[in-house]
């Protein structure tokens, strides 16, 4: 073989190998699939994208985590989504969670962080069943004048009853099954006056396998369970209370864990006044944090945009101090009406603030306000049964559509990153 032929052979071989690699790589990129039909003409599907001010850094941690999961270099991708009433019921966030778990390349990593809201006299997420014994007193971060040990869930529930117990079932109404092989209970682990906690299993009672400095006890189950029951234990005379701050569930499978918690009426200051927010976020090691706040902050005809910007900047800094490398996505408030039916113009100002902050703090933005159609579009959503009558909240159908849109926007953004990286 002469030099020319040898050279051509090597080049052809290189091209063939690279083409095979590129094909295999492209095949491993998830694709958006839930909003391709564009069912509603008032929804601006062409605007359904993630705004990324700095492509090389803004969502880098999320991108790398997805890469590692798909190529089996890690077992979990952690997404933490917190906010107000739009998140507490979990219709919106659960739709995103289900889509991640349905994608065979991404998998189901477990139910994640929850708060049993009924133990704080609030409505549970629609897919979470909670049973408890004993007298429990709730406390929420939206209650002005109160100071409780709130964490990511924004709620606590306390009892002085040493015989109290509680059961959490994330599978009673879930369309996806989330077996529990590991459970974390967040509480006052370093307070000598706090009761201890044990986990009841078919094999008997078990004590925590470890106590973390981030404020939780971790239990490892020999056999995965569909639901778990926790029991308090008084060992010493000085123990006289127990305060629950949150619970997190994990399984043994590789996949996405989509943690989601919300508090009705929550504002940005509600979570600024949450002392254990950072430690709980740090304990979950999120690759992506999604913040869905602003609806209640801007629910007024007289909106302090500068004050809102300062508060949101502080919240972003709290998240970054908890996990400096995490990617952050801000979701804007939706279009809504004020009491009496007048459209809320303040949301336009809140959206503008979020774009400014994204540029200044290297965060991404998902602009629900303009995707749903902009000012007055909530009226179209109401006519189609997608909005609640208050024109602030949404129906289950409307929240599920939002979940479809957010998932597809995230997956499209990740696919764009993969294709750019390949090229």
Phi, psi and omega per residue, in radians:
X1 nan 2.200 -3.136
X2 -1.334 3.009 -3.052
X3 -1.060 -0.712 -3.131
X4 -1.096 -0.807 -3.133
X5 -1.142 -0.694 3.112
X6 -1.069 -0.766 -3.139
X7 -1.094 -0.777 3.135
X8 -1.124 -0.677 3.127
X9 -1.090 -0.781 -3.139
X10 -1.099 -0.751 3.131
X11 -1.105 -0.772 3.135
X12 -1.092 -0.723 3.124
X13 -1.108 -0.750 3.125
X14 -1.059 -0.799 -3.127
X15 -1.098 -0.730 -3.134
X16 -1.102 -0.803 -3.141
X17 -1.118 -0.760 -3.134
X18 -1.142 -0.688 3.128
X19 -1.106 -0.722 3.114
X20 -1.121 -0.745 3.106
X21 -1.089 -0.816 -3.112
X22 -1.075 -0.717 3.132
X23 -1.089 -0.823 3.134
X24 -1.090 -0.647 3.135
X25 -1.150 -0.842 -3.126
X26 -1.080 -0.650 3.134
X27 -1.099 -0.408 -3.101
X28 -1.657 0.262 3.094
X29 -1.743 2.074 3.072
X30 -1.077 2.697 -3.121
X31 -2.181 2.581 3.018
X32 -1.123 2.553 -3.066
X33 -2.610 -0.148 -2.961
X34 -1.735 -0.225 -3.136
X35 -2.183 0.424 -3.119
X36 -1.307 -0.417 -3.108
X37 -1.313 -0.344 3.117
X38 0.852 1.118 -3.002
X39 -1.192 -0.555 -3.035
X40 -1.981 2.176 -3.054
X41 -1.309 -0.217 3.122
X42 -1.557 -0.220 3.074
X43 -1.453 2.276 -3.107
X44 -1.530 1.351 -3.075
X45 -1.043 -0.563 -3.115
X46 -1.182 -0.285 3.087
X47 -1.627 0.006 -3.082
X48 -1.370 1.496 -3.121
X49 -2.592 2.839 3.063
X50 -1.639 2.158 3.088
X51 -1.440 2.110 -3.060
X52 -2.120 1.839 -3.065
X53 -1.164 -0.563 -3.099
X54 -2.290 1.606 -3.004
X55 -0.955 -0.506 -3.090
X56 -1.434 -0.264 -3.036
X57 -2.272 -0.572 -2.916
X58 -0.974 -0.850 -3.116
X59 -2.029 0.442 -3.046
X60 -1.015 -0.801 -3.109
X61 -1.090 -0.740 3.095
X62 -1.094 -0.791 3.134
X63 -1.029 -0.847 -3.101
X64 -1.141 -0.648 3.107
X65 -1.126 -0.751 3.101
X66 -1.095 -0.759 3.083
X67 -0.973 -0.856 -3.072
X68 -1.135 -0.644 3.113
X69 -1.181 -0.825 -3.101
X70 -1.097 -0.623 -3.113
X71 -1.703 0.279 2.980
X72 1.062 0.612 3.049
X73 -1.690 -0.103 3.066
X74 -2.667 2.874 -3.038
X75 -1.803 -0.344 -3.078
X76 -2.373 2.535 2.828
X77 -2.042 2.205 -3.098
X78 -1.850 2.119 3.056
X79 -2.041 2.207 3.116
X80 -1.953 2.134 -3.116
X81 -2.141 2.048 3.117
X82 -2.346 2.739 -3.099
X83 3.119 -2.445 -3.015
X84 -1.879 -2.567 -3.069
X85 -1.121 -0.438 3.102
X86 -1.113 -0.372 -3.125
X87 -1.835 -0.523 -3.060
X88 -0.979 -0.755 -3.103
X89 -1.260 -0.364 3.021
X90 1.297 0.189 3.074
X91 -1.113 -0.884 -3.108
X92 -1.129 -0.972 -3.068
X93 -1.179 -0.590 3.130
X94 -1.174 -0.554 3.093
X95 -1.123 -0.713 3.087
X96 -1.137 -0.771 3.141
X97 -1.008 -0.825 -3.106
X98 -1.070 -0.696 -3.130
X99 -1.159 -0.705 3.053
X100 -1.066 -0.777 -3.085
X101 -1.229 -0.448 3.113
X102 -1.326 -0.421 -3.112
X103 -1.300 2.003 -3.018
X104 -1.068 -0.452 3.115
X105 -1.327 -0.275 -3.043
X106 -1.926 -0.761 2.982
X107 1.413 3.082 -3.046
X108 -1.946 1.839 -3.092
X109 -1.615 0.039 3.132
X110 2.126 2.896 -3.047
X111 -1.272 -0.540 3.079
X112 1.507 -2.791 -3.032
X113 -1.336 2.343 3.096
X114 -2.460 2.863 2.894
X115 -2.228 2.279 3.112
X116 -1.335 1.505 -2.923
X117 -1.050 -0.538 -3.122
X118 -1.102 -0.389 3.078
X119 -1.299 -0.138 3.027
X120 -2.028 0.383 3.124
X121 1.074 0.626 3.098
X122 -2.189 2.936 3.140
X123 -1.353 2.294 3.091
X124 -1.221 2.777 2.890
X125 -0.919 2.554 -2.991
X126 -1.021 -0.429 -3.025
X127 -1.868 0.314 -3.112
X128 -2.142 2.143 3.073
X129 -1.777 2.325 -3.091
X130 -2.281 2.322 3.074
X131 -2.261 2.421 3.138
X132 -2.607 2.745 3.086
X133 -2.137 2.583 -3.126
X134 1.728 2.973 -3.137
X135 -1.660 2.057 -3.121
X136 -2.047 2.463 -3.119
X137 -2.043 2.131 -3.085
X138 -1.566 2.744 3.093
X139 -2.577 2.300 -3.071
X140 -2.155 2.638 -3.073
X141 -1.293 -0.013 3.057
X142 -1.639 -0.053 -3.109
X143 -1.507 1.810 -3.104
X144 -1.097 2.446 3.114
X145 1.561 -0.177 3.117
X146 -1.745 2.655 3.102
X147 -2.401 1.819 -3.103
X148 -2.173 2.987 -3.068
X149 -1.503 0.972 -3.111
X150 -1.139 2.528 3.009
X151 -2.063 -2.614 -3.100
X152 -0.970 -0.636 -3.111
X153 -1.210 -0.270 3.122
X154 1.222 0.161 3.129
X155 -2.426 2.723 2.922
X156 -2.346 2.839 3.018
X157 -2.476 2.210 -3.025
X158 -2.106 2.652 3.077
X159 -2.555 2.644 3.014
X160 -1.821 0.015 -3.081
X161 -1.489 1.946 -3.096
X162 -1.265 -0.196 3.121
X163 -1.733 0.072 -3.095
X164 -1.190 2.688 3.054
X165 -2.669 2.900 3.128
X166 -2.622 2.617 -3.133
X167 -2.147 2.368 3.091
X168 -2.163 2.244 -3.128
X169 -2.149 1.821 3.111
X170 -1.507 0.112 -3.040
X171 -2.056 -0.047 -3.040
X172 -1.090 -0.718 -3.107
X173 -2.145 0.129 -3.071
X174 -1.342 2.434 3.066
X175 -1.329 -0.323 3.056
X176 -1.980 2.579 3.117
X177 -1.643 2.369 -3.127
X178 -2.187 1.353 3.106
X179 -1.047 2.568 -3.059
X180 -1.912 2.046 3.058
X181 -1.991 -0.232 3.096
X182 -2.544 2.386 -3.129
X183 -2.355 2.399 3.041
X184 -1.997 2.360 3.056
X185 -2.037 2.089 -3.129
X186 -1.598 2.203 3.137
X187 -2.865 -3.002 -3.108
X188 -1.364 1.307 -3.026
X189 -1.170 -0.440 -3.071
X190 -1.740 0.098 -3.138
X191 -1.632 2.076 -3.080
X192 -1.160 -0.271 -3.137
X193 -1.591 -0.059 -3.136
X194 -1.458 2.436 3.014
X195 -1.071 2.708 2.962
X196 -1.407 2.930 3.125
X197 -2.334 2.474 3.108
X198 -2.233 2.814 3.121
X199 -1.937 2.273 3.112
X200 -1.604 2.252 3.120
X201 -2.295 2.883 3.071
X202 -1.011 -0.436 3.124
X203 -1.506 -0.096 -3.129
X204 2.164 -3.054 -3.130
X205 -1.397 2.455 3.079
X206 -2.248 2.563 3.082
X207 -1.600 2.844 3.109
X208 -1.037 2.534 3.071
X209 -1.392 -0.403 3.042
X210 -2.822 2.754 3.047
X211 -2.024 2.173 -3.054
X212 -1.669 2.581 3.058
X213 -1.168 -0.297 3.079
X214 -1.407 0.094 2.958
X215 1.613 0.687 3.083
X216 -2.596 2.742 2.991
X217 -1.829 2.363 -3.100
X218 -1.946 2.293 3.122
X219 -1.982 2.404 3.067
X220 -2.032 2.143 -3.095
X221 -1.655 2.399 3.103
X222 -1.192 -0.665 3.134
X223 -2.126 2.181 3.133
X224 -0.992 2.463 -3.104
X225 -2.080 2.697 3.086
X226 -1.397 -0.526 3.086
X227 -2.594 2.827 -3.075
X228 -2.337 2.593 3.103
X229 -2.118 2.288 3.129
X230 -1.932 2.486 -3.081
X231 -2.245 2.383 3.109
X232 -1.440 2.704 -3.096
X233 -2.446 2.122 3.053
X234 -1.710 2.048 -3.090
X235 -1.890 -0.618 -3.089
X236 -2.071 2.642 -3.085
X237 -1.039 -0.542 -3.081
X238 -1.349 -0.182 3.138
X239 -1.312 2.199 -3.020
X240 -2.517 0.123 3.134
X241 -2.793 2.913 2.996
X242 -2.599 2.304 3.104
X243 -2.139 2.012 3.113
X244 -1.464 2.299 -3.119
X245 -2.034 -0.205 3.131
X246 2.781 2.882 3.131
X247 -2.462 2.498 3.086
X248 -2.276 2.389 -3.108
X249 -2.054 2.428 3.142
X250 -2.389 2.697 3.045
X251 -2.026 -3.050 -3.105
X252 -1.645 0.078 -3.064
X253 -1.611 2.687 2.995
X254 -1.340 2.485 3.111
X255 2.748 -3.068 3.138
X256 -1.467 2.290 2.941
X257 -1.823 2.054 -3.093
X258 -1.901 1.606 3.130
X259 -1.354 2.326 -3.133
X260 -2.565 2.221 3.111
X261 -2.535 2.550 3.105
X262 -2.567 2.862 -3.139
X263 -2.278 2.157 3.094
X264 -0.932 2.316 3.099
X265 1.279 0.156 -3.093
X266 -1.164 2.537 3.034
X267 -2.121 3.081 3.050
X268 -1.047 -0.787 3.094
X269 -1.036 -0.478 3.104
X270 -1.016 -0.746 -3.111
X271 -1.489 -0.356 2.974
X272 -1.175 -0.508 3.134
X273 -1.657 0.668 -3.090
X274 -2.150 1.660 -2.922
X275 -1.076 -0.510 -3.084
X276 -1.839 0.282 3.114
X277 -0.997 -0.829 -3.072
X278 -1.158 -0.751 -3.108
X279 -1.168 -0.635 3.110
X280 -1.197 -0.750 3.099
X281 -1.084 -0.779 3.138
X282 -1.030 -0.686 -3.108
X283 -1.152 -0.462 -3.120
X284 -1.550 -0.183 3.111
X285 0.818 1.002 -3.054
X286 -1.210 2.469 2.990
X287 -1.510 -0.444 3.109
X288 -2.531 2.280 3.017
X289 -1.975 2.192 3.106
X290 -1.890 2.173 -3.114
X291 -1.933 2.038 3.127
X292 -2.000 1.353 3.109
X293 -2.301 2.843 3.110
X294 2.201 -0.438 3.141
X295 -1.033 -0.835 -3.109
X296 -1.355 -0.543 3.095
X297 -1.105 -0.662 -3.066
X298 -1.718 0.154 -3.093
X299 -1.444 1.165 -3.063
X300 -2.865 2.543 3.081
X301 -1.282 -0.327 3.123
X302 -2.028 1.788 -2.984
X303 -1.932 2.233 3.100
X304 -1.559 1.524 -3.073
X305 -1.100 -0.693 -3.131
X306 -1.137 -0.749 3.110
X307 -1.117 -0.722 3.107
X308 -1.080 -0.711 -3.134
X309 -1.129 -0.752 3.125
X310 -1.077 -0.746 -3.114
X311 -1.182 -0.767 3.127
X312 -1.125 -0.647 3.092
X313 -1.085 -0.682 3.094
X314 -1.138 -0.693 3.129
X315 -1.144 -0.744 3.096
X316 -1.047 -0.711 3.122
X317 -1.134 -0.650 3.080
X318 -1.062 -0.767 3.141
X319 -1.105 -0.751 -3.124
X320 -1.216 -0.565 3.103
X321 -1.215 -0.528 3.103
X322 -1.260 -0.683 -3.108
X323 -2.601 1.566 -2.982
X324 -0.989 -0.491 -3.050
X325 -1.654 -0.062 -3.061
X326 -1.155 2.548 3.002
X327 -1.432 2.549 -3.097
X328 -2.214 2.321 3.092
X329 -2.142 2.170 3.059
X330 -1.703 2.274 3.022
X331 -1.821 2.332 -3.057
X332 -1.375 2.760 2.992
X333 -1.066 2.655 3.065
X334 -1.434 2.874 2.968
X335 -1.083 2.431 3.134
X336 -2.694 2.992 3.115
X337 -1.955 2.602 3.051
X338 -1.454 2.917 3.058
X339 -0.944 2.337 -3.068
X340 1.708 -0.209 3.029
X341 1.746 -0.134 -3.136
X342 -1.208 2.389 -3.119
X343 -1.166 2.503 -3.067
X344 -1.537 1.812 3.140
X345 -1.298 -0.314 -3.071
X346 -1.128 -0.448 -3.125
X347 -1.122 -0.532 3.088
X348 -1.082 -0.712 3.113
X349 -1.187 -0.660 3.123
X350 -1.130 -0.695 3.100
X351 -1.091 -0.764 3.126
X352 -1.045 -0.751 3.112
X353 -1.038 -0.740 -3.099
X354 -1.132 -0.666 3.080
X355 -1.149 -0.688 3.107
X356 -1.105 -0.789 -3.139
X357 -1.126 -0.676 3.124
X358 -1.032 -0.737 3.128
X359 -1.153 -0.674 -3.051
X360 -1.424 -0.458 -3.030
X361 -2.079 0.114 3.106
X362 1.091 0.888 3.064
X363 -2.012 2.788 3.057
X364 -1.672 2.849 3.137
X365 -2.326 2.340 2.940
X366 -1.971 1.977 -2.942
X367 -1.613 1.356 3.137
X368 -1.042 -0.630 -3.094
X369 -0.952 -0.878 -3.105
X370 -1.442 -0.493 3.083
X371 -1.119 -0.711 -3.099
X372 -1.293 -0.189 3.066
X373 2.251 -0.097 3.111
X374 1.433 -2.825 -3.035
X375 -1.017 2.217 3.116
X376 1.511 -0.113 -3.077
X377 -1.197 -0.387 3.132
X378 -1.063 -0.443 3.084
X379 -1.129 -0.674 3.065
X380 -1.155 -0.703 3.121
X381 -1.094 -0.670 3.125
X382 -1.138 -0.759 -3.126
X383 -1.082 -0.520 -3.124
X384 -1.634 0.155 3.129
X385 1.275 0.382 -3.110
X386 -1.715 -0.313 -3.138
X387 -2.010 2.680 3.002
X388 -1.341 2.915 -3.080
X389 -1.156 -0.392 3.129
X390 -1.342 -0.116 -3.125
X391 1.004 0.480 3.058
X392 -2.126 -0.879 3.099
X393 -1.604 3.068 -3.095
X394 -2.187 2.845 3.023
X395 -1.343 2.947 3.065
X396 -0.977 -0.691 3.120
X397 -1.093 -0.724 3.135
X398 -1.173 -0.717 3.107
X399 -1.158 -0.657 3.125
X400 -1.160 -0.619 3.058
X401 -1.104 -0.730 3.091
X402 -1.055 -0.718 3.105
X403 -1.093 -0.704 3.079
X404 -1.050 -0.783 -3.097
X405 -1.144 -0.808 -3.110
X406 -1.138 -0.758 3.131
X407 -1.045 -0.854 -3.111
X408 -1.098 -0.634 3.112
X409 -1.148 -0.730 3.112
X410 -1.129 -0.774 -3.107
X411 -1.209 -0.660 3.095
X412 -1.128 -0.707 3.135
X413 -1.116 -0.723 3.118
X414 -1.170 -0.711 3.119
X415 -1.090 -0.711 3.111
X416 -1.074 -0.749 3.097
X417 -1.041 -0.784 -3.111
X418 -1.091 -0.749 -3.099
X419 -1.195 -0.673 3.093
X420 -1.121 -0.715 3.140
X421 -1.123 -0.699 3.135
X422 -1.126 -0.777 -3.121
X423 -1.159 nan nan
